[in-house]
Amino acid sequence: MIGIMGAMPEEIRHLIPHIQNVRQQESGMRVYYQGTLLGTPVVLVFSRIGKVAAATTATNLILEYGVEEIIFTGVAGALHPDLRIGDVVVGRHLYQHDMDATPIMSRFEIPLLGRHFFETAPAQTDRALAAAKRFFEGMNQYVSEQEKARFHIAKPEIVLGDIASGDVFVSAHAHKTDIQESLPSVQCVEMEGAAVAQVCYEFGIPCTVIRTISDAANESSELDFPRFIETIASNYSEGIVLEWFRQYNGLQ
Ligand code: ADE
């Protein structure tokens, strides 16, 4: 059983019709869609936004549904200057940029775990990178030229890189600069990935985080955000996750 998570309804909505024999169950203010996706047993859920919401949902997926791995799909704000809106980042190391228990321990250190980040497994990240590549090859099936043009998406890139999560929508230049300077390897920021990665680490299962760049994590971040989620991110999630399962099954 594989868990598929997004933070917002739009990030998972287009996947629901692909689930066969779907059973819908409500628990802890979440709706879980259980069934098979391209032949593989899955549970799909949107967690709502933030680290607590994501961590409780991931824990429920593991304890209630027995998922053996989790894929998280959603959007992120770019930190790296080379990233463009519409690029995809597959998480390698997941940091919590708002974790700060100094002076008891070093900044960003996760208490009692003695680590500053959670690592994703190469088998999972390779599959996610291959899925994103296949998605871009057939992207026109999912995203119209008009919508791509609206967001100036021309030749989207795929990056394997570090991601930082925190309970903040980063939209101030000063905050962005602080994260860039203190965590220089980080490509983009979001609000859930490292929380899911921590839960997966603690339960000993693999986790994959796939993020579409929706904004530049600065003062213009809220511009067009709802439209991006609705018309771009929702289709990216659908296409990349379907390709992920095609890779997983060795299907064409
Ligand atoms: N998700 C998408 N854009 C984001 C941003 N700028 N900050 C945090 N999470 C995000």
py3Dmol code that shows the C-alpha trace and the ligand (Angstrom):
import py3Dmol

protein = """\
ATOM      1  CA  MET A   1       0.000   0.000   0.000  1.00  0.00           C
ATOM      2  CA  ILE A   2       1.353   3.393  -1.008  1.00  0.00           C
ATOM      3  CA  GLY A   3       0.191   6.700   0.496  1.00  0.00           C
ATOM      4  CA  ILE A   4      -0.186   9.706  -1.788  1.00  0.00           C
ATOM      5  CA  MET A   5      -0.476  13.107  -0.135  1.00  0.00           C
ATOM      6  CA  GLY A   6      -0.976  16.710  -1.154  1.00  0.00           C
ATOM      7  CA  ALA A   7      -1.579  19.710   1.102  1.00  0.00           C
ATOM      8  CA  MET A   8      -4.507  21.171  -0.838  1.00  0.00           C
ATOM      9  CA  PRO A   9      -7.544  19.595  -2.525  1.00  0.00           C
ATOM     10  CA  GLU A  10      -6.358  20.820  -5.941  1.00  0.00           C
ATOM     11  CA  GLU A  11      -3.093  18.918  -5.533  1.00  0.00           C
ATOM     12  CA  ILE A  12      -4.839  15.543  -5.421  1.00  0.00           C
ATOM     13  CA  ARG A  13      -8.225  16.211  -7.062  1.00  0.00           C
ATOM     14  CA  HIS A  14      -7.382  14.961 -10.573  1.00  0.00           C
ATOM     15  CA  LEU A  15      -6.023  11.695  -9.197  1.00  0.00           C
ATOM     16  CA  ILE A  16      -9.303  10.629  -7.566  1.00  0.00           C
ATOM     17  CA  PRO A  17     -10.981   9.533 -10.854  1.00  0.00           C
ATOM     18  CA  HIS A  18      -7.969   7.297 -11.639  1.00  0.00           C
ATOM     19  CA  ILE A  19      -8.456   5.232  -8.455  1.00  0.00           C
ATOM     20  CA  GLN A  20     -10.352   2.029  -9.076  1.00  0.00           C
ATOM     21  CA  ASN A  21     -12.777   0.494  -6.564  1.00  0.00           C
ATOM     22  CA  VAL A  22     -12.440   3.655  -4.545  1.00  0.00           C
ATOM     23  CA  ARG A  23     -13.646   3.661  -0.943  1.00  0.00           C
ATOM     24  CA  GLN A  24     -13.930   6.965   0.832  1.00  0.00           C
ATOM     25  CA  GLN A  25     -13.346   7.158   4.584  1.00  0.00           C
ATOM     26  CA  GLU A  26     -13.377  10.161   6.888  1.00  0.00           C
ATOM     27  CA  SER A  27     -11.114  10.322   9.924  1.00  0.00           C
ATOM     28  CA  GLY A  28      -9.628  13.198  11.934  1.00  0.00           C
ATOM     29  CA  MET A  29     -11.117  15.790   9.542  1.00  0.00           C
ATOM     30  CA  ARG A  30      -9.456  14.215   6.488  1.00  0.00           C
ATOM     31  CA  VAL A  31     -11.007  12.219   3.646  1.00  0.00           C
ATOM     32  CA  TYR A  32      -8.988   9.154   2.617  1.00  0.00           C
ATOM     33  CA  TYR A  33      -9.564   7.624  -0.835  1.00  0.00           C
ATOM     34  CA  GLN A  34      -8.500   3.987  -0.864  1.00  0.00           C
ATOM     35  CA  GLY A  35      -8.371   1.753  -3.929  1.00  0.00           C
ATOM     36  CA  THR A  36      -5.940   0.795  -6.677  1.00  0.00           C
ATOM     37  CA  LEU A  37      -4.019   3.139  -8.969  1.00  0.00           C
ATOM     38  CA  LEU A  38      -2.780   1.440 -12.141  1.00  0.00           C
ATOM     39  CA  GLY A  39      -3.037  -1.855 -10.236  1.00  0.00           C
ATOM     40  CA  THR A  40      -1.223  -0.771  -7.049  1.00  0.00           C
ATOM     41  CA  PRO A  41      -3.095  -0.415  -3.745  1.00  0.00           C
ATOM     42  CA  VAL A  42      -3.056   3.241  -2.695  1.00  0.00           C
ATOM     43  CA  VAL A  43      -4.555   5.700  -0.222  1.00  0.00           C
ATOM     44  CA  LEU A  44      -4.885   9.294  -1.395  1.00  0.00           C
ATOM     45  CA  VAL A  45      -5.487  12.232   0.947  1.00  0.00           C
ATOM     46  CA  PHE A  46      -4.994  15.954   1.217  1.00  0.00           C
ATOM     47  CA  SER A  47      -3.542  16.837   4.589  1.00  0.00           C
ATOM     48  CA  ARG A  48      -4.272  20.561   4.710  1.00  0.00           C
ATOM     49  CA  ILE A  49      -1.436  23.011   4.958  1.00  0.00           C
ATOM     50  CA  GLY A  50       1.452  22.998   7.437  1.00  0.00           C
ATOM     51  CA  LYS A  51       3.783  20.649   9.272  1.00  0.00           C
ATOM     52  CA  VAL A  52       1.350  19.512  11.981  1.00  0.00           C
ATOM     53  CA  ALA A  53      -1.414  18.748   9.477  1.00  0.00           C
ATOM     54  CA  ALA A  54       1.019  16.854   7.263  1.00  0.00           C
ATOM     55  CA  ALA A  55       2.624  14.914  10.126  1.00  0.00           C
ATOM     56  CA  THR A  56      -0.689  13.758  11.603  1.00  0.00           C
ATOM     57  CA  THR A  57      -1.933  12.706   8.176  1.00  0.00           C
ATOM     58  CA  ALA A  58       1.272  10.801   7.423  1.00  0.00           C
ATOM     59  CA  THR A  59       1.056   9.081  10.821  1.00  0.00           C
ATOM     60  CA  ASN A  60      -2.543   8.083  10.150  1.00  0.00           C
ATOM     61  CA  LEU A  61      -1.600   6.707   6.722  1.00  0.00           C
ATOM     62  CA  ILE A  62       1.051   4.531   8.361  1.00  0.00           C
ATOM     63  CA  LEU A  63      -0.887   3.347  11.426  1.00  0.00           C
ATOM     64  CA  GLU A  64      -4.431   3.089  10.044  1.00  0.00           C
ATOM     65  CA  TYR A  65      -3.735   2.092   6.451  1.00  0.00           C
ATOM     66  CA  GLY A  66      -0.363   0.374   6.777  1.00  0.00           C
ATOM     67  CA  VAL A  67       1.230   2.320   3.928  1.00  0.00           C
ATOM     68  CA  GLU A  68       4.783   1.205   3.201  1.00  0.00           C
ATOM     69  CA  GLU A  69       5.851   4.429   1.577  1.00  0.00           C
ATOM     70  CA  ILE A  70       4.530   7.948   1.039  1.00  0.00           C
ATOM     71  CA  ILE A  71       4.667  10.227  -1.992  1.00  0.00           C
ATOM     72  CA  PHE A  72       4.004  13.917  -1.367  1.00  0.00           C
ATOM     73  CA  THR A  73       3.107  16.131  -4.303  1.00  0.00           C
ATOM     74  CA  GLY A  74       2.533  19.880  -4.278  1.00  0.00           C
ATOM     75  CA  VAL A  75       3.924  23.344  -4.892  1.00  0.00           C
ATOM     76  CA  ALA A  76       6.874  25.335  -3.538  1.00  0.00           C
ATOM     77  CA  GLY A  77       8.425  28.779  -3.631  1.00  0.00           C
ATOM     78  CA  ALA A  78      11.807  29.051  -5.357  1.00  0.00           C
ATOM     79  CA  LEU A  79      14.915  30.065  -3.431  1.00  0.00           C
ATOM     80  CA  HIS A  80      17.503  29.231  -6.058  1.00  0.00           C
ATOM     81  CA  PRO A  81      17.730  32.021  -8.638  1.00  0.00           C
ATOM     82  CA  ASP A  82      17.860  29.561 -11.562  1.00  0.00           C
ATOM     83  CA  LEU A  83      14.473  28.023 -10.734  1.00  0.00           C
ATOM     84  CA  ARG A  84      11.507  29.180 -12.814  1.00  0.00           C
ATOM     85  CA  ILE A  85       7.774  28.854 -12.278  1.00  0.00           C
ATOM     86  CA  GLY A  86       6.740  25.448 -13.609  1.00  0.00           C
ATOM     87  CA  ASP A  87      10.067  23.710 -12.793  1.00  0.00           C
ATOM     88  CA  VAL A  88       9.959  20.577 -10.652  1.00  0.00           C
ATOM     89  CA  VAL A  89      12.129  19.881  -7.607  1.00  0.00           C
ATOM     90  CA  VAL A  90      12.461  16.340  -6.286  1.00  0.00           C
ATOM     91  CA  GLY A  91      13.565  16.448  -2.656  1.00  0.00           C
ATOM     92  CA  ARG A  92      16.952  15.031  -1.654  1.00  0.00           C
ATOM     93  CA  HIS A  93      17.508  16.438   1.855  1.00  0.00           C
ATOM     94  CA  LEU A  94      14.460  17.826   3.696  1.00  0.00           C
ATOM     95  CA  TYR A  95      15.137  20.563   6.270  1.00  0.00           C
ATOM     96  CA  GLN A  96      12.811  22.297   8.741  1.00  0.00           C
ATOM     97  CA  HIS A  97      13.802  25.941   8.349  1.00  0.00           C
ATOM     98  CA  ASP A  98      11.724  27.053  11.351  1.00  0.00           C
ATOM     99  CA  MET A  99      13.298  24.529  13.763  1.00  0.00           C
ATOM    100  CA  ASP A 100      15.472  26.500  16.148  1.00  0.00           C
ATOM    101  CA  ALA A 101      16.199  25.183  19.637  1.00  0.00           C
ATOM    102  CA  THR A 102      19.357  27.266  20.092  1.00  0.00           C
ATOM    103  CA  PRO A 103      21.156  27.555  22.463  1.00  0.00           C
ATOM    104  CA  ILE A 104      20.221  24.044  23.641  1.00  0.00           C
ATOM    105  CA  MET A 105      21.248  22.613  20.279  1.00  0.00           C
ATOM    106  CA  SER A 106      22.373  23.880  16.899  1.00  0.00           C
ATOM    107  CA  ARG A 107      20.004  25.753  14.587  1.00  0.00           C
ATOM    108  CA  PHE A 108      17.828  23.438  12.428  1.00  0.00           C
ATOM    109  CA  GLU A 109      18.754  20.373  14.516  1.00  0.00           C
ATOM    110  CA  ILE A 110      15.756  18.090  15.001  1.00  0.00           C
ATOM    111  CA  PRO A 111      15.610  17.469  18.759  1.00  0.00           C
ATOM    112  CA  LEU A 112      16.761  14.016  19.888  1.00  0.00           C
ATOM    113  CA  LEU A 113      17.312  12.764  16.368  1.00  0.00           C
ATOM    114  CA  GLY A 114      20.758  14.378  16.112  1.00  0.00           C
ATOM    115  CA  ARG A 115      20.206  15.382  12.516  1.00  0.00           C
ATOM    116  CA  HIS A 116      19.519  18.552  10.588  1.00  0.00           C
ATOM    117  CA  PHE A 117      17.705  17.024   7.630  1.00  0.00           C
ATOM    118  CA  PHE A 118      15.953  13.869   6.434  1.00  0.00           C
ATOM    119  CA  GLU A 119      17.271  12.092   3.386  1.00  0.00           C
ATOM    120  CA  THR A 120      15.153  10.550   0.665  1.00  0.00           C
ATOM    121  CA  ALA A 121      16.114   7.170  -0.810  1.00  0.00           C
ATOM    122  CA  PRO A 122      17.827   7.041  -4.246  1.00  0.00           C
ATOM    123  CA  ALA A 123      15.409   4.391  -5.610  1.00  0.00           C
ATOM    124  CA  GLN A 124      12.464   6.688  -4.867  1.00  0.00           C
ATOM    125  CA  THR A 125      14.061   9.898  -6.101  1.00  0.00           C
ATOM    126  CA  ASP A 126      15.213   8.180  -9.318  1.00  0.00           C
ATOM    127  CA  ARG A 127      11.640   7.054  -9.965  1.00  0.00           C
ATOM    128  CA  ALA A 128      10.322  10.555  -9.280  1.00  0.00           C
ATOM    129  CA  LEU A 129      12.910  12.146 -11.593  1.00  0.00           C
ATOM    130  CA  ALA A 130      12.045   9.675 -14.355  1.00  0.00           C
ATOM    131  CA  ALA A 131       8.320  10.305 -13.801  1.00  0.00           C
ATOM    132  CA  ALA A 132       8.766  14.078 -14.062  1.00  0.00           C
ATOM    133  CA  LYS A 133      10.785  13.619 -17.268  1.00  0.00           C
ATOM    134  CA  ARG A 134       8.069  11.453 -18.818  1.00  0.00           C
ATOM    135  CA  PHE A 135       5.435  13.929 -17.693  1.00  0.00           C
ATOM    136  CA  PHE A 136       7.216  16.830 -19.411  1.00  0.00           C
ATOM    137  CA  GLU A 137       7.553  14.774 -22.607  1.00  0.00           C
ATOM    138  CA  GLY A 138       3.761  14.437 -22.756  1.00  0.00           C
ATOM    139  CA  MET A 139       2.904  17.624 -20.896  1.00  0.00           C
ATOM    140  CA  ASN A 140       0.526  18.935 -23.572  1.00  0.00           C
ATOM    141  CA  GLN A 141      -1.968  16.215 -22.604  1.00  0.00           C
ATOM    142  CA  TYR A 142      -2.235  17.822 -19.190  1.00  0.00           C
ATOM    143  CA  VAL A 143      -1.576  21.561 -19.505  1.00  0.00           C
ATOM    144  CA  SER A 144      -2.843  23.810 -22.290  1.00  0.00           C
ATOM    145  CA  GLU A 145      -0.473  26.058 -24.250  1.00  0.00           C
ATOM    146  CA  GLN A 146      -2.548  28.998 -23.105  1.00  0.00           C
ATOM    147  CA  GLU A 147      -2.035  28.226 -19.409  1.00  0.00           C
ATOM    148  CA  LYS A 148       1.664  27.528 -19.950  1.00  0.00           C
ATOM    149  CA  ALA A 149       2.022  30.892 -21.695  1.00  0.00           C
ATOM    150  CA  ARG A 150       0.158  32.643 -18.918  1.00  0.00           C
ATOM    151  CA  PHE A 151       2.809  31.516 -16.445  1.00  0.00           C
ATOM    152  CA  HIS A 152       5.709  31.831 -18.930  1.00  0.00           C
ATOM    153  CA  ILE A 153       6.393  28.115 -18.752  1.00  0.00           C
ATOM    154  CA  ALA A 154       8.510  27.264 -21.790  1.00  0.00           C
ATOM    155  CA  LYS A 155      11.139  24.627 -21.080  1.00  0.00           C
ATOM    156  CA  PRO A 156      10.575  23.464 -17.520  1.00  0.00           C
ATOM    157  CA  GLU A 157      13.510  21.871 -15.750  1.00  0.00           C
ATOM    158  CA  ILE A 158      13.689  19.028 -13.226  1.00  0.00           C
ATOM    159  CA  VAL A 159      16.058  19.350 -10.290  1.00  0.00           C
ATOM    160  CA  LEU A 160      17.075  16.890  -7.593  1.00  0.00           C
ATOM    161  CA  GLY A 161      17.742  19.180  -4.657  1.00  0.00           C
ATOM    162  CA  ASP A 162      17.272  20.125  -1.045  1.00  0.00           C
ATOM    163  CA  ILE A 163      13.933  21.453   0.215  1.00  0.00           C
ATOM    164  CA  ALA A 164      13.138  23.374   3.407  1.00  0.00           C
ATOM    165  CA  SER A 165       9.754  23.225   5.125  1.00  0.00           C
ATOM    166  CA  GLY A 166       8.303  25.567   7.725  1.00  0.00           C
ATOM    167  CA  ASP A 167       4.981  26.858   8.988  1.00  0.00           C
ATOM    168  CA  VAL A 168       5.343  30.080   6.995  1.00  0.00           C
ATOM    169  CA  PHE A 169       4.334  31.052   3.484  1.00  0.00           C
ATOM    170  CA  VAL A 170       7.589  32.801   2.523  1.00  0.00           C
ATOM    171  CA  SER A 171       6.699  36.036   0.776  1.00  0.00           C
ATOM    172  CA  ALA A 172       9.153  38.572   2.198  1.00  0.00           C
ATOM    173  CA  HIS A 173      12.519  39.174   0.620  1.00  0.00           C
ATOM    174  CA  ALA A 174      14.267  39.398   4.015  1.00  0.00           C
ATOM    175  CA  HIS A 175      12.906  36.019   5.114  1.00  0.00           C
ATOM    176  CA  LYS A 176      13.870  34.427   1.816  1.00  0.00           C
ATOM    177  CA  THR A 177      17.407  35.818   2.118  1.00  0.00           C
ATOM    178  CA  ASP A 178      17.755  34.531   5.671  1.00  0.00           C
ATOM    179  CA  ILE A 179      16.829  30.983   4.612  1.00  0.00           C
ATOM    180  CA  GLN A 180      19.109  31.192   1.566  1.00  0.00           C
ATOM    181  CA  GLU A 181      22.043  32.334   3.677  1.00  0.00           C
ATOM    182  CA  SER A 182      21.552  29.874   6.513  1.00  0.00           C
ATOM    183  CA  LEU A 183      20.698  26.849   4.328  1.00  0.00           C
ATOM    184  CA  PRO A 184      22.608  27.523   1.085  1.00  0.00           C
ATOM    185  CA  SER A 185      21.931  24.101  -0.503  1.00  0.00           C
ATOM    186  CA  VAL A 186      18.149  24.574  -0.347  1.00  0.00           C
ATOM    187  CA  GLN A 187      16.402  25.026  -3.689  1.00  0.00           C
ATOM    188  CA  CYS A 188      12.859  25.807  -2.577  1.00  0.00           C
ATOM    189  CA  VAL A 189      10.541  26.253   0.410  1.00  0.00           C
ATOM    190  CA  GLU A 190       7.209  24.685   1.242  1.00  0.00           C
ATOM    191  CA  MET A 191       5.213  23.823   4.337  1.00  0.00           C
ATOM    192  CA  GLU A 192       4.984  20.023   4.713  1.00  0.00           C
ATOM    193  CA  GLY A 193       7.721  17.921   3.092  1.00  0.00           C
ATOM    194  CA  ALA A 194      10.182  17.700   5.986  1.00  0.00           C
ATOM    195  CA  ALA A 195       7.365  16.916   8.438  1.00  0.00           C
ATOM    196  CA  VAL A 196       6.280  13.939   6.318  1.00  0.00           C
ATOM    197  CA  ALA A 197       9.948  12.978   5.909  1.00  0.00           C
ATOM    198  CA  GLN A 198      10.406  13.027   9.697  1.00  0.00           C
ATOM    199  CA  VAL A 199       7.388  10.781  10.296  1.00  0.00           C
ATOM    200  CA  CYS A 200       8.584   8.391   7.563  1.00  0.00           C
ATOM    201  CA  TYR A 201      12.084   8.362   9.063  1.00  0.00           C
ATOM    202  CA  GLU A 202      10.723   7.596  12.524  1.00  0.00           C
ATOM    203  CA  PHE A 203       8.577   4.738  11.191  1.00  0.00           C
ATOM    204  CA  GLY A 204      11.343   3.479   8.895  1.00  0.00           C
ATOM    205  CA  ILE A 205       9.563   3.870   5.545  1.00  0.00           C
ATOM    206  CA  PRO A 206      10.650   5.724   2.386  1.00  0.00           C
ATOM    207  CA  CYS A 207       9.250   9.066   1.413  1.00  0.00           C
ATOM    208  CA  THR A 208       9.294  11.043  -1.832  1.00  0.00           C
ATOM    209  CA  VAL A 209       8.646  14.785  -2.108  1.00  0.00           C
ATOM    210  CA  ILE A 210       7.851  16.245  -5.533  1.00  0.00           C
ATOM    211  CA  ARG A 211       7.317  20.002  -5.776  1.00  0.00           C
ATOM    212  CA  THR A 212       6.284  22.260  -8.641  1.00  0.00           C
ATOM    213  CA  ILE A 213       7.635  25.811  -8.387  1.00  0.00           C
ATOM    214  CA  SER A 214       4.629  28.139  -8.093  1.00  0.00           C
ATOM    215  CA  ASP A 215       6.309  31.395  -7.050  1.00  0.00           C
ATOM    216  CA  ALA A 216       9.592  33.063  -6.186  1.00  0.00           C
ATOM    217  CA  ALA A 217       9.009  33.194  -2.396  1.00  0.00           C
ATOM    218  CA  ASN A 218       8.955  36.989  -2.442  1.00  0.00           C
ATOM    219  CA  GLU A 219       6.532  39.915  -2.426  1.00  0.00           C
ATOM    220  CA  SER A 220       4.905  38.787  -5.704  1.00  0.00           C
ATOM    221  CA  SER A 221       4.206  35.267  -4.372  1.00  0.00           C
ATOM    222  CA  GLU A 222       0.462  35.581  -3.933  1.00  0.00           C
ATOM    223  CA  LEU A 223      -0.087  36.848  -7.483  1.00  0.00           C
ATOM    224  CA  ASP A 224      -1.994  34.272  -9.504  1.00  0.00           C
ATOM    225  CA  PHE A 225      -1.364  31.621  -6.825  1.00  0.00           C
ATOM    226  CA  PRO A 226      -4.959  30.233  -6.857  1.00  0.00           C
ATOM    227  CA  ARG A 227      -4.983  30.070 -10.649  1.00  0.00           C
ATOM    228  CA  PHE A 228      -1.593  28.343 -10.689  1.00  0.00           C
ATOM    229  CA  ILE A 229      -2.807  25.707  -8.232  1.00  0.00           C
ATOM    230  CA  GLU A 230      -6.033  25.184 -10.151  1.00  0.00           C
ATOM    231  CA  THR A 231      -4.728  25.058 -13.709  1.00  0.00           C
ATOM    232  CA  ILE A 232      -1.070  24.036 -13.463  1.00  0.00           C
ATOM    233  CA  ALA A 233      -0.194  22.338 -10.169  1.00  0.00           C
ATOM    234  CA  SER A 234      -3.263  20.088 -10.191  1.00  0.00           C
ATOM    235  CA  ASN A 235      -2.326  18.789 -13.655  1.00  0.00           C
ATOM    236  CA  TYR A 236       1.355  18.405 -12.794  1.00  0.00           C
ATOM    237  CA  SER A 237       0.399  16.305  -9.741  1.00  0.00           C
ATOM    238  CA  GLU A 238      -1.914  14.123 -11.800  1.00  0.00           C
ATOM    239  CA  GLY A 239       0.612  13.581 -14.596  1.00  0.00           C
ATOM    240  CA  ILE A 240       3.701  13.056 -12.452  1.00  0.00           C
ATOM    241  CA  VAL A 241       2.013  10.695  -9.994  1.00  0.00           C
ATOM    242  CA  LEU A 242       0.535   8.616 -12.858  1.00  0.00           C
ATOM    243  CA  GLU A 243       3.977   8.416 -14.469  1.00  0.00           C
ATOM    244  CA  TRP A 244       5.438   7.485 -11.084  1.00  0.00           C
ATOM    245  CA  PHE A 245       3.094   4.487 -10.901  1.00  0.00           C
ATOM    246  CA  ARG A 246       3.847   3.540 -14.516  1.00  0.00           C
ATOM    247  CA  GLN A 247       7.541   3.473 -13.557  1.00  0.00           C
ATOM    248  CA  TYR A 248       6.715   1.535 -10.404  1.00  0.00           C
ATOM    249  CA  ASN A 249       4.818  -1.097 -12.361  1.00  0.00           C
ATOM    250  CA  GLY A 250       7.325  -1.164 -15.197  1.00  0.00           C
ATOM    251  CA  LEU A 251       4.499  -0.141 -17.533  1.00  0.00           C
ATOM    252  CA  GLN A 252       4.896   2.006 -20.613  1.00  0.00           C
TER     253      GLN A 252
END
"""
ligand_1 = """\
10
ADE
N 4.355 26.836 -1.243
C 4.317 27.462 -2.430
N 4.939 28.658 -2.372
C 5.391 28.775 -1.097
C 6.076 29.796 -0.410
N 6.437 30.921 -1.019
N 6.357 29.602 0.900
C 5.976 28.449 1.519
N 5.311 27.470 0.916
C 5.022 27.623 -0.385
"""
view = py3Dmol.view(width=600, height=400)
view.addModel(protein, "pdb")
view.setStyle({"model": 0}, {"cartoon": {"style": "trace"}})
view.addModel(ligand_1, "xyz")
view.setStyle({"model": 1}, {"stick": {}})
view.zoomTo()
view.show()
